[in-house]
Amino acid sequence: LMEMDSYTAAAQLALGGMAPALIPKSILTTLNITPKFCYDFEELDQLVRPIHICLRHSTYRSERVKALTESIADVVAKEVSLP
C-alpha cells in the first residue's frame, strides 16, 4: 500500500506495473487512459468528491491546464444532468 499526493503519478506508476491505483475518472480522461487498463467499480458510482483548482492567473494560458479544466467541466456537466 502506497499513498501518493498526485493522481497523475499514481496512474503512471499503475500503468508501469508498480501497483494498482484508484484514480478519478476525470484524470483517466485527461491522461487519455484507455478503458482496457481500467476496472470500473459500480459500488463507487455514487461517490462525490468536490475539487478546486488553484493556480496563477497566467497559468490558464497553458494548454495542459485548459485540457484539464475542460475535462473536469465535461464530467461535471454530464454528472449534474443525470436523473
Beta strands, then each sheet from edge to edge (+ up, - down):
end
